[in-house]
Amino acid sequence: MSREYAATTMVTTKISCLMSALLLTYNSSAHAQDGSARHGFWMDVALGDGLAHLSSDTLGGQNRNGIDFIFDLGWTVSSRVRAGIGVDQWTSRWGSGKQTWLTSYNLSVYYYPLAHRTLFLQAGAGGSDYSVVHVPWQFLGADRADTVYLSGSAWGATAAAGWDARLGRRVSLRPRFSYSYGSPRRLRAADGTLLATGWKQHWLSVDVGLVLHPADSW
């Protein structure tokens, strides 16, 4: 069994388990009533598990497991729509040492198609970075790289679906499935040496976060 196949199987199993949990969450919260219209500031902080598929003009493709850290914030414009900006960073390993980072900087729109406002759909676009770095320390996603071995930037896009399960007057537990794409770019060493062309990334993530909503959300 190849390493890529094993990694893909592992993530597929995790997704299947989380989907079952999400369906239970959805059924338990489906009775929620359509309250007052929502307006105001929101913030989302999450951790998750991700599978990245990397390829280039000279690399046939490889899969890697990693950890996601997500931080988003924005404004709720109506009972069905909210918008915001955010950073989504995938790292190949936890702790210090040499790591691979995939980072997305997105402008996103969230749409709630159902009246009880639990299911949401997300679409976003923005910058997409790839880098291999050395990290002296890491705590809850707060990374500080002291060495960048190689890097490359291009545009990217993200599509996602998730649920808001109410925990309190303004807080919800937010499971989410997302797919991100980073368009082809060139990778260069720190001294500017060209290392790869046509480098692109596909990134599947399953994450769970806490969302702070406006006061009139429920």
trRosetta pair geometry for C-beta under 8 A, 3 or more apart (Angstrom, degrees):
i j d omega theta_ij theta_ji phi_ij phi_ji
1 5 5.5 -121 -173 82 83 124
1 6 5.5 94 138 -59 117 98
2 5 4.5 94 59 7 87 102
2 6 6.9 -151 93 -6 46 86
3 6 5.8 -56 -148 37 32 112
3 7 6.3 32 155 -19 66 106
3 63 7.6 -173 119 64 79 92
4 7 5.9 -56 -149 36 29 110
4 8 6.4 28 154 -18 64 108
4 61 7.7 72 -126 119 151 88
4 62 6.1 -127 -88 -148 114 54
4 63 4.3 113 -142 23 79 109
5 8 5.8 -56 -147 37 31 111
5 9 6.2 32 155 -20 65 108
6 9 5.7 -55 -147 36 30 112
6 10 6.4 34 154 -23 64 106
7 10 5.7 -53 -150 32 31 114
7 11 6.6 23 157 -12 64 106
7 51 6.3 141 150 -132 101 110
7 63 4.5 178 84 116 135 118
7 64 6.9 -65 -159 -114 161 14
7 65 5.3 -148 -147 -39 107 96
8 11 6.1 -59 -150 39 31 105
8 12 6.2 33 153 -21 66 109
8 51 6.7 98 -104 -162 54 153
8 63 5.8 -52 -54 -164 87 174
9 12 5.6 -55 -145 36 30 114
9 13 6.4 33 156 -21 64 105
10 13 6.0 -57 -155 33 28 111
10 14 6.7 25 151 -16 63 106
10 65 6.8 -28 87 -82 135 138
11 14 5.6 -54 -150 37 36 113
11 15 6.3 39 152 -22 68 104
11 49 7.0 -169 -121 130 86 110
11 50 7.9 16 -124 178 131 20
11 51 4.2 -44 -68 -43 166 134
11 65 6.8 -171 -60 -105 107 97
11 204 6.7 103 159 94 144 121
11 206 7.6 164 -164 1 87 118
12 15 5.7 -53 -148 35 31 112
12 16 6.5 33 153 -22 64 104
13 16 5.8 -53 -149 32 31 112
13 17 6.6 29 154 -16 64 105
14 17 5.9 -56 -151 37 32 110
14 18 6.3 24 156 -13 67 110
14 49 6.0 -54 147 84 162 147
14 206 6.1 -174 126 48 109 153
15 18 5.9 -61 -146 42 30 106
15 19 6.1 38 154 -28 66 105
15 177 7.1 66 -140 -113 105 118
15 206 5.6 -160 -96 -65 73 141
16 19 5.7 -49 -147 29 29 115
16 20 7.0 31 154 -19 60 100
17 20 6.0 -55 -161 30 33 111
17 21 6.8 28 147 -13 65 106
18 21 5.4 -53 -151 39 41 112
18 22 6.1 44 150 -23 70 104
18 175 6.5 -179 179 -163 110 135
18 177 8.0 149 105 -71 128 96
18 206 5.4 140 40 -172 166 136
19 22 5.5 -53 -146 36 32 113
19 23 6.5 36 155 -22 64 102
20 23 5.9 -51 -151 31 31 111
20 24 6.8 30 152 -15 62 103
21 24 5.8 -56 -155 36 35 111
21 25 6.4 36 149 -19 67 105
21 175 7.2 153 102 -75 107 167
22 25 5.4 -52 -148 37 36 114
22 26 6.2 40 152 -23 67 104
22 163 5.8 155 -158 5 95 135
22 175 5.2 -131 -95 91 103 145
23 26 5.5 -49 -146 34 32 114
23 27 6.4 31 156 -18 65 104
24 27 5.9 -54 -146 36 31 108
24 28 6.3 26 157 -16 64 110
25 28 6.0 -62 -148 39 28 108
25 29 6.2 2 162 0 66 115
25 163 5.6 134 110 108 123 153
25 165 4.7 -73 -171 -79 116 137
25 173 7.7 -113 -141 90 140 114
25 175 6.9 135 36 18 162 128
26 29 6.4 -75 -145 47 24 94
26 30 6.2 46 156 -56 65 99
26 118 6.3 149 -128 120 67 138
26 119 6.9 37 -126 -65 113 97
26 163 5.7 -115 -79 -110 84 147
27 30 5.7 -33 -144 -4 30 121
28 165 7.6 37 79 -137 109 113
29 32 5.4 -1 176 -23 76 117
29 116 7.0 156 139 142 80 128
29 118 4.8 130 112 -101 126 149
29 163 7.4 135 53 177 142 118
29 164 8.0 -154 150 95 161 59
29 165 5.4 -144 -47 -124 149 73
29 166 6.5 144 -129 13 122 89
30 116 6.0 125 -158 58 42 165
30 118 7.0 -92 -87 21 50 148
31 116 7.4 123 86 -125 10 148
32 116 4.2 116 71 -167 91 105
32 117 7.0 -91 106 52 132 81
32 118 6.5 127 31 -48 137 109
32 166 6.9 129 -101 -9 139 133
32 218 7.5 -77 -161 -144 121 92
33 116 7.0 -21 -70 -118 4 82
34 79 7.4 60 -170 173 93 142
34 115 4.4 -57 -72 170 127 95
34 116 6.4 -95 -66 -87 72 42
34 117 7.0 118 -118 -13 68 105
35 216 7.3 -165 128 168 117 73
35 217 7.4 74 72 132 134 30
35 218 5.6 99 6 167 158 26
36 79 7.6 -148 132 -92 37 117
36 216 4.9 -67 89 177 120 112
37 78 6.1 -54 -164 -161 109 59
37 79 4.3 -94 -129 -49 64 102
37 216 7.1 19 82 123 47 130
38 76 4.6 -59 133 152 105 141
38 78 6.9 67 62 136 75 22
38 79 5.2 117 13 -105 83 50
38 82 7.5 -42 109 -68 127 107
38 117 7.8 131 -19 -150 134 156
38 213 6.9 -59 -147 -180 131 111
38 214 5.3 141 -167 51 86 124
38 216 5.8 -178 -112 91 53 88
38 217 5.0 41 -111 -106 119 63
39 76 5.7 -160 -126 96 21 93
39 77 7.0 26 -119 -144 75 19
39 78 7.4 15 -78 -87 80 29
39 214 5.9 173 81 -172 34 173
39 216 6.8 14 34 51 72 126
40 75 7.1 -130 139 -150 15 69
40 76 5.5 1 52 45 53 106
40 213 7.9 87 80 162 108 57
40 214 3.0 119 59 -112 120 121
40 215 6.6 31 35 14 171 74
40 216 7.2 122 3 27 129 92
41 73 7.3 -3 -171 -174 91 98
41 74 7.7 172 -148 98 56 29
41 75 6.3 -39 -97 -103 48 63
41 76 7.6 -73 3 8 5 87
41 212 7.9 -4 118 111 86 104
41 214 6.5 122 47 -84 46 82
42 73 6.8 -180 94 -149 54 57
42 74 6.0 -12 59 65 91 70
42 75 7.3 154 17 -106 85 14
42 76 5.5 81 -23 -39 120 101
42 82 6.0 0 26 -164 145 147
42 84 7.0 -97 73 -64 97 141
42 211 6.3 3 -176 -178 109 97
42 212 6.1 172 -153 89 57 64
42 213 5.4 -2 -112 -116 105 45
42 214 6.5 -65 -63 -31 86 73
43 72 7.2 165 -156 92 46 57
43 73 4.5 -7 -108 -106 77 93
43 211 7.1 169 86 -153 44 55
43 212 4.7 10 51 46 90 108
44 70 6.8 -32 123 125 101 107
44 71 7.3 161 89 -153 65 32
44 72 4.3 1 55 59 109 99
44 73 7.1 -169 21 -73 69 48
44 84 7.9 136 15 84 111 162
44 86 7.3 -22 64 -108 108 139
44 174 6.5 -52 -139 59 111 159
44 209 5.2 55 -178 136 88 147
44 210 7.5 173 -145 86 53 41
44 211 4.7 -11 -99 -103 84 84
44 212 7.8 -149 -66 24 43 66
45 70 7.1 159 -155 90 33 70
45 71 5.7 7 -109 -108 73 73
45 209 5.7 171 88 -156 35 105
45 210 5.9 -9 60 56 86 85
46 68 7.4 -6 113 115 95 105
46 69 7.5 160 87 -158 57 39
46 70 4.1 -3 58 56 99 113
46 71 8.0 -167 27 -67 67 41
46 174 6.8 -85 -84 83 125 105
46 176 7.2 -13 -152 29 168 121
46 207 4.5 84 149 151 125 121
46 208 6.1 -179 -150 92 100 27
46 209 2.6 -65 -79 -75 100 108
46 210 7.4 171 -79 16 67 51
47 67 7.1 -18 -167 -177 93 97
47 68 6.6 146 -164 85 43 70
47 69 6.0 -13 -106 -103 70 63
47 70 7.5 -159 -70 20 26 82
47 141 7.1 -143 -97 -50 94 124
47 207 6.3 -170 105 -149 24 97
47 208 7.0 -17 65 59 67 72
47 209 7.4 138 12 -86 47 72
48 67 7.4 149 82 -165 44 54
48 68 3.9 -12 63 58 93 120
48 70 6.9 29 5 -11 113 115
48 176 7.7 -74 -82 66 147 88
48 205 5.2 77 114 178 140 99
48 206 5.5 -175 -166 94 113 43
48 207 2.4 -79 -57 -91 134 81
48 208 6.5 139 -87 8 84 56
49 65 7.3 -19 -174 -165 93 97
49 66 7.8 154 -160 85 52 40
49 67 6.7 -37 -107 -111 51 53
49 68 6.8 -92 -20 10 7 98
49 205 7.2 162 85 -151 39 64
49 206 5.5 -9 59 61 86 92
49 207 7.4 174 19 -79 49 62
50 65 7.4 145 85 -159 49 51
50 66 5.2 -27 70 70 94 86
50 67 7.1 128 22 -134 92 4
50 68 4.6 94 -27 -47 121 109
50 90 4.8 -82 72 -120 151 121
50 203 6.0 5 -179 -175 125 89
50 204 6.4 162 -155 86 72 47
50 205 4.0 -23 -99 -99 100 83
50 206 7.4 178 -81 22 53 58
50 207 7.9 -4 -58 -54 93 99
51 63 6.0 -8 -175 -167 101 104
51 64 7.3 157 -156 78 55 39
51 65 5.9 -30 -101 -100 69 59
51 66 7.7 152 -93 24 25 76
51 203 7.5 169 86 -152 47 46
51 204 4.9 -5 57 60 94 99
51 205 7.8 -167 24 -74 58 46
52 63 7.1 154 82 -153 47 52
52 64 5.0 -17 61 61 97 91
52 66 6.1 13 -4 13 113 124
52 90 6.0 139 -56 131 125 154
52 100 8.0 -143 68 117 156 128
52 102 5.8 165 -110 -17 143 152
52 201 5.9 -21 -166 -164 104 110
52 202 7.2 149 -159 81 53 49
52 203 4.9 -8 -107 -106 78 81
52 204 7.9 -169 -76 26 35 63
53 61 6.1 1 -178 -167 95 103
53 62 7.3 171 -150 84 55 34
53 63 5.4 -23 -97 -96 73 73
53 201 6.9 148 77 -158 54 56
53 202 4.3 -6 55 60 107 100
53 203 7.5 -147 25 -67 68 42
54 59 7.0 -13 124 116 87 142
54 61 7.0 159 82 -146 43 53
54 62 5.5 -18 59 60 91 83
54 63 8.0 166 16 -88 73 25
54 64 6.8 12 -1 5 114 113
54 130 7.8 118 -125 -136 117 141
54 199 7.4 -8 -170 -164 92 88
54 200 7.7 169 -148 87 51 43
54 201 5.4 -15 -101 -104 71 84
55 59 5.4 -162 -148 97 49 92
55 60 6.7 -60 -131 135 103 21
55 61 4.1 -20 -84 -90 112 74
55 62 7.5 154 -75 14 65 60
55 198 7.9 -47 123 128 78 95
55 199 7.5 173 94 -141 39 48
55 200 6.1 -16 66 60 82 82
55 201 7.9 162 24 -86 64 42
56 59 4.4 58 37 29 89 100
56 187 7.6 -64 -102 3 145 120
56 196 4.6 -37 -160 178 163 120
56 197 6.6 122 -176 76 107 37
56 198 5.0 122 -165 86 63 82
56 199 4.3 -17 -96 -88 106 65
56 200 7.3 151 -89 13 54 63
57 196 7.2 169 34 -174 88 77
57 197 5.0 1 7 84 134 86
57 198 3.7 102 -44 36 90 135
58 196 6.6 -124 36 -133 109 89
58 197 7.9 80 -8 46 97 75
59 62 6.9 -59 170 -6 117 100
59 196 7.2 -7 -8 -141 114 134
59 199 7.9 40 34 -110 123 79
64 92 5.8 -34 160 -123 133 102
64 100 6.9 19 125 65 165 146
65 92 7.9 98 87 -149 49 62
66 90 4.8 84 102 176 136 95
66 91 5.6 -179 -173 85 116 34
66 92 4.8 -67 -101 -103 114 35
66 93 7.3 -75 -125 -41 80 36
66 100 7.5 -101 -91 78 142 98
66 102 7.7 128 73 22 161 108
67 90 7.1 155 78 -152 36 58
67 91 5.5 -21 61 60 88 86
67 93 7.7 57 8 -155 109 8
67 94 5.8 52 -3 -67 154 93
68 88 6.5 -14 -162 -172 106 88
68 89 7.1 150 -152 83 55 44
68 90 5.2 -27 -94 -94 73 73
68 205 4.9 62 -55 -143 158 129
68 207 5.3 -86 86 -79 133 125
69 88 7.6 170 85 -153 47 44
69 89 5.1 -10 58 62 93 94
69 91 7.5 18 1 -1 104 108
69 140 7.6 116 -123 157 132 53
69 141 3.1 129 -126 -126 158 133
70 86 6.7 17 -174 170 83 128
70 87 7.5 175 -148 92 44 54
70 88 4.9 0 -109 -111 84 80
70 89 7.9 -175 -77 25 43 61
70 207 5.9 93 -1 146 133 166
70 209 6.2 -75 75 -76 118 138
71 86 6.1 -178 96 -153 49 86
71 87 5.3 5 57 54 93 91
71 141 7.8 158 -35 125 109 146
72 84 5.3 94 172 112 97 135
72 85 7.1 -177 -147 96 71 33
72 86 3.1 -28 -101 -92 79 135
72 87 7.8 -170 -73 28 57 48
72 106 8.0 -29 -107 70 108 106
72 108 6.9 -33 -141 40 134 137
73 84 5.5 -164 104 -160 28 129
73 85 6.9 -14 63 60 68 72
73 86 6.9 141 13 -84 51 83
74 82 6.0 123 98 163 120 94
74 83 5.2 -140 175 104 140 46
74 84 2.0 -115 -40 -87 132 94
74 85 6.3 139 -79 10 96 56
74 86 7.8 -61 -35 -44 107 95
74 108 7.6 -120 -44 67 155 88
75 82 6.8 -167 99 -155 38 79
75 83 6.2 -8 60 62 78 80
75 84 6.8 155 14 -80 52 80
76 81 7.6 142 -161 97 59 50
76 82 4.2 -37 -106 -102 65 105
76 213 7.1 45 -44 -158 149 79
76 214 5.2 -111 40 -12 137 124
76 217 7.6 -126 -106 -93 177 96
77 81 5.1 -32 63 97 103 101
77 82 6.4 162 11 -106 74 41
77 83 6.3 22 -15 7 120 101
78 81 4.8 39 46 38 99 91
79 112 7.4 -91 138 64 62 132
79 117 6.8 -94 172 -83 84 135
80 111 6.2 17 156 -158 89 67
80 112 4.7 -134 -144 58 62 89
80 113 7.6 75 -156 -82 114 24
80 117 7.4 -126 -99 -102 57 97
81 109 6.8 -21 -159 -170 97 96
81 110 6.9 147 -155 81 46 61
81 111 5.8 -9 -101 -105 74 67
81 112 7.5 -133 -57 18 36 82
82 109 7.7 161 87 -157 42 51
82 110 4.7 -7 62 57 87 111
83 107 7.7 7 -178 179 99 80
83 108 6.8 176 -152 94 58 54
83 109 5.0 -19 -104 -105 88 68
83 110 7.1 -165 -77 19 38 75
84 107 7.8 -169 102 -150 32 51
84 108 5.8 -14 64 61 72 93
84 110 7.7 8 15 -6 100 109
85 105 7.7 2 -174 -179 95 77
85 106 6.9 171 -152 90 52 53
85 107 5.7 -26 -100 -100 77 61
85 108 7.3 152 -99 17 25 81
86 105 7.7 -176 91 -149 41 45
86 106 5.5 -13 60 59 84 93
86 108 6.3 -14 20 7 113 126
86 124 7.6 -49 46 -138 106 161
87 103 6.8 -18 -165 -166 92 96
87 104 7.2 156 -155 82 44 56
87 105 5.9 -12 -101 -102 73 69
87 106 8.0 171 -84 19 26 76
88 103 7.2 156 82 -154 52 48
88 104 4.5 -4 56 55 101 104
88 106 6.8 19 2 0 110 118
88 158 7.2 99 23 -92 155 156
88 178 7.8 -102 -145 110 159 158
88 180 7.0 -172 95 -66 143 154
88 205 7.6 -138 -178 0 128 171
89 101 6.2 -25 -163 -160 100 100
89 102 7.2 156 -155 82 49 52
89 103 4.8 -6 -106 -106 83 83
89 104 7.8 -160 -71 26 44 63
89 141 6.8 132 66 -162 119 101
89 143 7.3 -137 143 14 155 131
90 101 7.0 145 79 -158 59 48
90 102 4.2 1 54 55 110 101
90 103 7.6 -150 28 -68 66 44
90 203 6.1 -145 -21 -152 156 131
90 205 7.2 -130 -84 -86 115 121
91 94 7.3 108 99 -80 121 46
91 99 5.2 -9 -165 -180 98 133
91 100 7.2 150 -155 78 48 53
91 101 5.7 -14 -100 -101 74 72
91 138 7.8 170 137 -132 172 152
91 143 6.9 160 -82 -69 144 146
92 99 5.3 173 44 -159 93 72
92 100 4.0 62 -26 43 131 92
92 101 7.7 -100 -8 -60 86 39
93 97 6.9 -30 90 73 135 116
93 99 5.6 -134 45 -110 87 93
94 138 6.6 -152 -169 94 58 142
95 135 7.9 146 120 92 40 118
95 138 5.7 -164 -131 43 11 119
96 135 5.4 -142 -137 102 56 81
96 136 5.6 -9 -138 179 121 22
96 137 5.5 -21 -80 -86 110 33
96 138 6.2 -173 -66 0 56 92
97 134 6.9 -72 173 -146 26 73
97 135 6.6 -7 48 55 33 81
98 132 7.0 12 -175 177 95 92
98 133 7.4 174 -147 93 55 36
98 134 5.4 -34 -91 -97 63 73
98 135 7.9 156 -94 16 14 75
98 149 7.6 23 -141 -18 106 141
99 132 7.3 -177 93 -151 40 55
99 133 5.8 -19 63 65 84 80
99 134 7.6 133 17 -110 76 24
99 135 5.5 5 9 -1 127 118
99 143 7.8 -103 68 -140 155 139
100 130 7.7 -14 -173 -167 92 82
100 131 7.5 165 -155 90 51 44
100 132 5.4 -26 -101 -101 68 76
101 129 7.2 -3 114 109 101 103
101 130 7.3 161 88 -154 62 37
101 131 4.9 -7 57 62 104 90
101 132 7.6 179 18 -86 75 27
101 133 6.0 7 -4 13 120 117
101 143 7.5 -179 -97 104 133 167
101 145 7.8 -89 -19 -60 146 137
102 128 7.6 -12 -172 -171 85 85
102 129 7.2 163 -156 85 39 60
102 130 5.9 -7 -105 -104 70 71
102 180 7.8 145 146 96 126 135
102 182 7.0 -130 -155 -29 107 146
102 201 5.8 -158 -123 148 132 164
102 203 5.8 -176 129 -91 156 145
103 127 7.9 -2 111 112 89 96
103 128 7.4 161 86 -155 53 41
103 129 4.3 -5 58 55 100 107
103 131 7.5 0 5 16 112 106
104 124 7.8 97 153 110 126 125
104 126 6.5 107 177 72 78 105
104 127 7.1 163 -154 88 45 57
104 128 5.5 -6 -105 -105 75 74
104 129 7.8 -161 -70 23 33 72
104 156 5.4 -104 -121 90 100 144
104 158 6.1 92 165 -50 159 126
104 180 5.5 -104 -60 -152 152 147
104 182 7.6 -132 -86 -77 94 99
104 203 7.9 -157 -37 64 126 152
105 126 4.6 -115 98 136 66 133
105 127 4.3 14 46 51 109 100
105 128 7.8 -143 25 -63 70 38
105 129 7.9 48 -10 -8 99 103
106 124 3.6 39 -178 158 128 133
106 125 6.5 113 -140 50 82 13
106 126 4.3 -162 -103 14 36 127
106 156 7.7 -77 -82 91 91 99
106 158 5.5 -42 -100 21 150 129
107 124 6.1 171 80 -152 38 85
107 125 6.3 -23 54 63 86 65
107 126 5.5 131 2 -65 73 111
108 122 5.7 2 -174 -171 122 101
108 123 6.7 163 -148 85 73 37
108 124 3.4 -35 -91 -85 86 115
108 158 7.1 -38 -97 73 113 117
109 122 7.2 165 83 -148 44 56
109 123 5.7 -10 56 60 90 85
109 124 7.2 169 15 -78 57 66
110 120 5.0 6 -176 177 102 130
110 121 7.2 156 -155 78 55 42
110 122 5.0 -18 -100 -97 76 83
111 120 6.5 149 74 -158 37 75
111 121 5.0 -20 61 60 93 94
111 122 7.8 178 19 -78 69 37
112 117 4.7 18 180 -127 152 69
112 118 7.8 111 -146 33 110 23
112 119 6.8 127 -146 83 69 58
112 120 5.1 -41 -86 -98 70 83
113 119 6.5 -40 46 97 89 111
113 121 6.7 41 -24 -2 108 114
114 117 6.8 -151 87 -51 76 29
114 118 6.8 -29 74 39 126 75
114 119 5.3 66 14 43 123 109
117 164 6.9 -29 140 58 76 129
117 217 7.9 -158 130 -179 146 82
118 163 5.2 5 159 -157 90 86
118 164 5.3 -140 -142 58 51 73
118 165 6.9 47 -147 -78 110 52
119 161 7.3 -8 -168 -173 88 96
119 162 7.7 165 -149 93 49 34
119 163 5.9 -29 -92 -101 51 74
120 161 7.1 174 89 -151 51 54
120 162 5.8 -14 59 65 92 77
120 163 7.4 160 15 -97 79 24
120 164 6.6 53 -14 -19 118 101
121 160 7.5 157 -162 88 45 54
121 161 5.5 -18 -107 -103 64 81
122 158 7.1 -23 122 120 106 100
122 159 6.9 154 89 -160 69 38
122 160 4.1 -6 58 61 115 97
122 161 7.1 -165 18 -73 81 33
122 162 7.2 14 -9 12 119 103
122 176 7.6 10 11 -152 138 128
122 178 7.3 -33 73 -107 126 103
123 157 7.8 -15 -170 -174 78 97
123 158 7.3 160 -157 89 35 64
123 159 5.7 -1 -107 -108 70 73
123 160 7.9 -168 -68 27 36 69
124 157 6.9 162 91 -158 54 54
124 158 4.4 -3 60 56 101 103
124 159 7.9 -170 27 -71 68 37
124 160 8.0 7 8 8 106 106
125 155 7.0 10 -178 179 95 104
125 156 7.1 180 -150 94 57 48
125 157 4.7 -16 -102 -106 82 78
125 158 7.4 -166 -72 21 39 71
126 155 7.2 -160 124 -150 17 73
126 156 6.5 -19 71 61 56 83
127 153 6.2 -17 -167 -167 105 109
127 154 7.8 147 -155 86 61 27
127 155 6.7 -71 -108 -114 38 47
127 156 6.7 25 136 21 20 98
128 153 7.0 148 80 -157 50 60
128 154 5.5 -27 66 73 100 72
128 155 6.2 53 12 146 103 16
128 156 2.8 98 -54 -33 128 127
128 180 7.4 163 -116 164 120 112
128 181 7.7 -60 -96 110 163 43
128 182 3.6 -172 151 -119 143 95
128 183 6.9 128 50 20 138 69
128 185 8.0 -174 90 -19 97 138
128 201 7.3 -164 166 52 125 113
129 151 6.7 -14 -172 -166 99 102
129 152 7.4 160 -153 86 57 42
129 153 5.0 -22 -101 -101 75 84
130 151 6.6 165 91 -151 56 53
130 152 5.2 -4 57 58 99 87
130 153 7.7 -171 23 -78 65 40
130 182 6.6 129 -45 137 106 163
130 185 7.2 166 24 63 114 127
130 187 6.8 -60 92 -96 118 108
130 199 6.4 -119 56 135 157 128
130 201 6.2 153 -81 -27 124 137
131 145 7.7 -44 127 -83 135 173
131 148 5.9 -49 -168 -146 123 101
131 149 7.9 133 178 50 75 70
131 150 6.8 -179 -146 93 57 51
131 151 3.9 -1 -104 -105 94 93
131 152 7.6 176 -73 21 63 52
132 148 7.6 113 78 -165 51 57
132 149 4.5 -47 97 61 100 114
132 150 5.1 27 36 46 105 86
132 151 7.5 -146 24 -67 59 62
133 145 3.8 -45 177 -134 139 136
133 147 6.3 152 -164 86 65 59
133 148 5.2 -29 -105 -105 89 59
133 149 6.6 -163 -89 7 30 83
134 145 6.4 112 66 -156 46 81
134 146 5.9 -52 92 60 97 81
134 147 3.9 23 33 51 113 109
134 149 7.3 91 -25 -35 87 101
135 138 5.6 35 146 -53 138 103
135 143 5.4 -62 -125 -156 133 97
135 144 6.7 117 -145 67 82 46
135 145 5.5 -57 -86 -96 71 63
135 146 7.5 130 -121 9 26 79
136 144 6.8 -36 44 85 93 95
136 146 5.4 41 -24 -9 111 128
137 144 6.7 12 59 43 83 102
138 141 7.5 26 -174 -82 96 8
138 142 6.9 158 -156 71 54 56
138 143 5.4 -5 -112 -98 94 73
139 142 5.2 -16 68 48 76 106
145 148 6.0 71 137 -68 136 77
147 190 7.9 -70 -173 -62 73 149
148 151 5.6 -17 178 -32 122 122
148 190 5.5 131 88 -88 86 105
149 189 6.9 -51 165 -136 54 75
149 190 6.8 -77 -142 -29 18 104
150 187 5.2 41 163 171 117 106
150 188 6.5 179 -151 90 80 28
150 189 5.2 -46 -95 -96 84 49
150 190 7.3 -100 -80 -34 41 64
150 195 5.5 -41 -133 26 139 158
151 187 6.8 178 93 -146 14 75
151 188 6.8 -30 62 60 62 72
152 185 4.2 155 156 117 116 119
152 186 5.6 -166 -126 89 126 40
152 187 4.2 -86 -32 -91 128 58
152 188 6.6 119 -78 9 85 72
152 196 7.7 -91 -34 71 151 97
152 199 5.8 96 68 67 157 135
153 185 6.2 -168 78 -153 22 160
154 182 6.0 110 66 178 108 83
154 183 4.5 -127 140 71 133 88
154 184 6.6 147 -102 83 169 29
154 185 3.7 -144 -41 -61 117 119
154 200 7.9 -51 54 -106 154 75
155 182 8.0 169 95 -149 33 56
155 183 5.3 20 64 18 75 128
156 180 6.1 25 169 179 123 96
156 181 5.9 177 -154 89 79 52
156 182 4.4 -30 -96 -99 115 61
156 183 6.5 -152 -83 -3 55 77
157 180 7.1 176 90 -149 41 59
157 181 5.3 -2 55 52 84 99
158 178 5.9 -1 -171 -175 105 115
158 179 7.0 163 -151 85 58 46
158 180 4.5 -18 -99 -99 87 85
158 181 7.7 -174 -76 19 44 65
159 178 7.0 164 87 -153 40 67
159 179 5.4 -8 60 58 87 94
160 176 5.4 20 175 178 124 111
160 177 6.3 172 -152 90 74 50
160 178 3.6 -22 -96 -101 110 86
160 179 7.1 177 -77 19 62 58
161 176 7.1 171 90 -151 33 71
161 177 5.7 -3 58 57 79 95
162 174 5.8 48 150 -180 136 84
162 175 5.7 -173 -151 98 96 51
162 176 3.2 -36 -82 -99 133 78
162 177 6.8 173 -75 19 75 58
163 174 7.0 -174 84 -140 50 52
163 175 5.7 12 45 55 94 89
163 176 7.8 -162 22 -75 54 60
164 172 4.1 12 -170 156 88 159
164 173 7.8 136 -160 67 45 43
164 174 5.6 -12 -102 -98 62 89
164 211 6.4 -63 -123 48 104 144
164 213 7.8 67 -160 -63 143 133
165 172 5.8 141 64 -168 38 90
165 173 4.6 -26 66 61 102 94
165 174 7.4 -171 22 -74 74 39
165 175 7.7 32 -3 6 116 92
166 171 7.8 105 -160 88 55 52
166 172 5.3 -49 -97 -104 39 89
166 218 5.9 85 -120 -103 138 143
167 171 4.7 -50 68 105 108 97
167 172 5.9 160 6 -116 87 27
167 173 5.5 94 -47 -26 118 88
167 210 7.8 -41 23 -134 150 93
168 171 4.4 32 44 41 104 100
169 215 7.5 2 143 -150 108 62
169 218 6.4 -145 -154 45 46 124
170 212 5.9 20 139 -159 105 68
170 213 5.1 -155 -166 59 66 77
170 214 7.3 -129 -136 99 102 15
170 215 6.2 -37 -91 -103 118 45
170 217 6.3 110 -126 25 56 125
170 218 7.9 -139 -80 6 36 109
171 210 6.2 -13 -164 -171 105 98
171 211 6.9 150 -153 77 53 53
171 212 6.1 -24 -98 -100 74 57
171 213 7.2 -167 -77 12 23 88
172 210 7.5 158 79 -155 43 52
172 211 4.8 -13 58 56 92 105
172 213 6.5 50 -4 -26 106 121
172 217 8.0 -112 -31 135 117 147
173 208 6.9 -8 -178 -173 91 99
173 209 7.8 157 -162 84 47 39
173 210 6.6 -32 -105 -100 52 64
173 211 8.0 -172 -83 17 6 86
174 208 6.9 149 82 -161 52 51
174 209 4.6 -27 68 68 107 84
174 210 6.9 163 16 -96 97 13
174 211 4.8 68 -31 -20 138 114
175 206 7.8 -7 -169 -174 91 81
175 207 7.5 170 -149 94 50 43
175 208 5.0 -20 -96 -104 68 82
176 205 7.9 12 105 108 92 97
176 206 7.6 172 87 -150 51 43
176 207 5.5 -14 60 64 95 83
176 208 7.5 166 17 -88 73 35
176 209 7.1 -4 5 13 118 105
177 204 7.9 -15 -170 -169 85 84
177 205 7.4 157 -158 86 42 57
177 206 5.9 -13 -104 -102 68 72
178 204 7.5 165 88 -153 53 43
178 205 4.7 -10 60 60 96 102
178 207 7.2 -11 12 17 114 107
179 202 7.4 -17 -168 -171 92 85
179 203 7.1 143 -161 80 46 57
179 204 5.6 -12 -105 -102 75 69
179 205 7.7 -177 -78 21 31 75
180 201 7.8 3 108 112 93 98
180 202 7.6 158 85 -159 55 40
180 203 4.2 -18 62 64 98 111
180 205 7.2 25 0 -2 106 115
181 200 7.6 -2 -175 179 79 107
181 201 7.4 166 -155 90 39 60
181 202 5.9 -7 -107 -107 72 67
181 203 7.4 -165 -71 23 30 83
182 185 7.4 -56 154 0 102 116
182 200 5.7 177 92 -158 76 62
182 201 4.1 24 40 49 118 95
182 202 7.9 -137 26 -61 75 33
182 203 7.3 53 -11 -11 100 117
183 200 6.1 -50 -178 -118 20 107
184 197 7.8 33 176 164 110 62
184 198 4.7 -35 -149 -145 125 48
184 199 6.4 122 -150 56 62 36
184 200 4.7 -50 -78 -58 59 106
185 199 5.5 -49 65 65 68 91
185 200 7.4 123 10 -80 71 61
186 194 6.2 -47 -177 -137 121 96
186 196 6.9 168 -156 88 53 56
186 197 5.3 -16 -106 -108 83 65
186 199 7.0 114 -118 17 15 106
187 194 7.7 105 80 -162 53 54
187 195 4.7 -59 103 68 97 104
187 196 4.2 21 39 48 114 98
187 197 7.9 -132 22 -63 73 30
187 199 5.1 51 -29 -10 107 158
188 192 5.6 -18 177 -150 130 32
188 193 6.3 151 -160 72 77 40
188 194 5.7 -42 -102 -98 83 44
188 195 6.2 159 -112 6 25 92
189 192 6.9 -32 70 37 75 20
189 193 4.3 9 32 51 118 97
189 195 5.8 108 -39 -44 82 119
194 197 7.3 13 179 -56 115 91
196 199 5.0 73 116 -57 120 116
213 217 3.7 21 136 -52 138 160
213 218 7.6 99 85 -27 147 88
214 217 5.4 136 64 -50 70 92
